[in-house]
Amino acid sequence: MWLPDWLPQVSLQPITLLAAQAWHELLSPQTPDTFQARVLDLPMLLQELAEVAILSSEDERWATFLPMIAAELQDARHVEAAFLAKDTRLRAAIDAITSSVDADNKTPKTIHERARIALTQFGPIEQRWKDHAQELADNNTNEKGLLLHRLSTLATHIMARGLEEESLAAVLADACQAGTVSFIQTITACISGQSREFTVSWR
């Protein structure tokens, strides 16, 4: 487990140290693949499904990938159960997508439209994940597992932008001493003000 050289000289909240160690493991190229952040999270899977739906409307061979992506989406939906429990409209939009893929009369356009509805319900993806992580941290957290999971989804978006080194460089003593909420703000500052809203238009 990663331990910074400056650790003996500072006093940290245990949860902040845990978050810093987790962040380092999620983004460090030296970390084994099994501990690194996932390549895709729930909104990214929605985006991928919408894109493949468009491709399958042009070439039916792509349609074979829709059930596989939908299965991954369903797994991600279960992982995000606690988050989705507070957003029933988003949860219903995601459930409508998996129902569309399973239906015998499914069409790529229907799947695409429902994926876009869900992405619209999400809004600015990274900002929602940051807000949720800070909310969990502000609870001083009785939900360490949820906080670590949310850090993992944030790390996924950092990786997608190629900002691993910039974010890891922010894991300094001052950032950690400021507390967990402030620490999360610091390590994700590289994506602040540019949170994406995924959209895919039907051709």
C-alpha atoms as one frame of an Amber mdcrd trajectory, in Angstrom:
protein
   0.000   0.000   0.000   1.257   3.460  -0.938   2.611   5.563   1.947   3.931
   9.072   1.206   7.339  10.135   2.490   5.788  13.109   4.273   3.300  11.038
   6.279   5.293  10.981   9.581   5.427  14.802   9.606   1.679  15.455   9.340
  -1.523  14.626  11.163  -4.344  13.308   8.994  -7.860  12.103   9.481  -7.835
   8.320   8.884 -10.530   8.645   6.203  -8.457  11.236   4.308  -5.409   8.966
   4.356  -7.603   6.109   3.115  -8.910   8.289   0.276  -5.376   9.375  -0.680
  -4.110   5.795  -0.697  -7.104   4.631  -2.728  -6.651   7.453  -5.240  -3.001
   6.583  -5.711  -3.817   2.914  -6.293  -6.624   3.750  -8.721  -4.454   5.932
 -10.950  -0.857   4.784 -10.532   0.568   2.856 -13.504   2.463   0.683 -10.995
  -0.787  -0.603  -9.511  -1.915  -4.094 -10.636  -4.776  -3.909 -13.146  -7.250
  -5.438 -10.696  -6.886  -2.406  -8.391  -6.935   0.282 -11.048 -10.044   2.243
 -11.972 -12.478   0.640 -14.422 -12.394   1.692 -18.042 -16.162   2.378 -18.106
 -18.737   3.441 -15.534 -22.530   3.699 -15.720 -22.817   6.888 -17.834 -20.003
   5.755 -20.126 -21.857   2.490 -20.728 -24.985   4.482 -21.580 -22.921   6.474
 -24.044 -21.458   3.319 -25.580 -24.903   1.734 -25.905 -26.253   4.819 -27.667
 -23.305   4.827 -30.091 -23.608   1.110 -30.879 -27.358   1.518 -31.418 -26.578
   4.050 -34.155 -24.007   1.727 -35.725 -26.415  -1.217 -35.614 -29.019   0.807
 -37.503 -26.493   1.086 -40.329 -25.015  -2.401 -40.084 -27.017  -5.116 -38.314
 -23.841  -6.952 -37.319 -23.397  -4.347 -34.586 -26.728  -5.411 -33.056 -25.060
  -8.496 -31.566 -23.130  -6.205 -29.201 -26.234  -4.536 -27.758 -27.171  -7.362
 -25.314 -23.570  -7.553 -24.069 -23.418  -3.830 -23.356 -26.877  -3.978 -21.775
 -25.664  -6.771 -19.464 -22.723  -4.610 -18.368 -25.121  -1.716 -17.902 -27.333
  -3.872 -15.707 -24.330  -4.853 -13.582 -23.351  -1.198 -13.226 -26.928  -0.321
 -12.295 -26.766  -2.811  -9.397 -23.408  -1.428  -8.270 -24.933   2.070  -8.243
 -28.095   0.952  -6.415 -27.532   3.278  -3.429 -26.987   6.283  -5.692 -29.949
   5.476  -7.940 -32.226   4.974  -4.935 -32.114   8.768  -4.529 -32.860   9.442
  -8.199 -35.861   7.352  -9.180 -36.292   9.072 -12.566 -32.773   8.148 -13.604
 -33.226   4.609 -12.311 -36.446   4.224 -14.295 -34.764   5.586 -17.435 -31.972
   3.001 -17.132 -34.442   0.181 -16.513 -36.353   1.226 -19.642 -33.165   0.780
 -21.680 -32.474  -2.772 -20.534 -36.141  -3.624 -21.166 -35.803  -2.257 -24.693
 -32.748  -4.411 -25.422 -34.486  -7.533 -24.086 -37.705  -6.923 -26.027 -38.369
  -8.979 -29.144 -39.494  -5.893 -31.038 -36.553  -3.732 -30.038 -35.236  -1.241
 -32.571 -31.882   0.551 -32.490 -33.651   3.899 -32.584 -35.694   3.096 -29.461
 -32.588   1.937 -27.598 -30.716   5.068 -28.682 -33.545   7.401 -27.647 -33.854
   5.791 -24.211 -30.094   5.926 -23.666 -30.142   9.628 -24.495 -32.992  10.197
 -22.028 -30.946   8.530 -19.288 -27.858  10.582 -20.156 -29.948  13.746 -20.001
 -31.202  12.684 -16.577 -27.590  12.340 -15.440 -26.658  15.871 -16.476 -22.999
  16.878 -15.914 -21.549  13.463 -15.101 -18.285  14.264 -13.361 -19.876  17.014
 -11.261 -22.524  14.602 -10.002 -19.859  12.087  -9.018 -17.806  14.818  -7.294
 -20.817  16.127  -5.406 -21.690  12.612  -4.280 -18.115  11.875  -3.161 -17.971
  15.090  -1.151 -21.373  14.375   0.366 -20.144  10.956   1.505 -16.905  12.441
   2.841 -18.814  15.177   4.659 -20.686  12.454   6.551 -17.287  11.652   8.052
 -18.025   8.731   6.469 -19.963   5.878   7.832 -20.004   4.580   4.264 -16.346
   4.026   3.440 -17.148   1.423   0.809 -19.429   3.840  -1.058 -16.834   6.616
  -0.851 -14.114   4.363  -2.262 -16.444   3.279  -5.055 -17.272   6.884  -5.917
 -13.577   7.753  -5.973 -13.158   4.864  -8.403 -15.756   6.285 -10.799 -14.116
   9.703 -10.602 -10.767   8.073 -11.367 -12.360   6.462 -14.426 -13.122   9.930
 -15.812  -9.664  11.237 -14.921  -8.184   8.310 -16.878 -10.522   8.902 -19.818
  -9.086  12.413 -20.129  -5.477  11.275 -19.678  -5.041  13.393 -16.538  -3.664
  10.727 -14.186  -0.279  12.377 -13.624  -1.782  15.824 -13.052  -4.244  14.488
 -10.508  -1.687  12.328  -8.659   0.665  15.301  -8.449  -1.981  17.033  -6.320
  -1.821  14.332  -3.616   0.363  16.424  -1.312   0.526  16.890   2.433  -1.316
  20.236   2.353  -4.163  18.791   0.289  -4.555  15.836   2.657  -4.375  17.956
   5.814  -7.223  20.149   4.566  -9.709  17.316   5.161 -11.414  14.776   2.930
 -13.955  17.074   1.272 -11.268  19.580   0.324  -8.946  16.756  -0.738 -11.531
  15.461  -3.217 -11.928  18.964  -4.628  -8.158  19.275  -5.057  -7.533  15.937
  -6.781 -10.405  16.497  -9.217  -9.599  20.151  -9.921  -8.190  19.114 -13.300
 -11.721  18.333 -14.497 -13.463  21.204 -12.703 -15.399  23.557 -14.918 -15.385
  21.134 -17.834 -17.755  18.420 -16.665 -19.182  16.599 -19.652 -22.755  15.946
 -20.587 -22.682  12.969 -22.941 -24.870  13.282 -26.007 -25.155  11.133 -29.120
 -27.331  12.319 -31.988 -29.250   9.975 -34.264 -27.860  10.140 -37.792
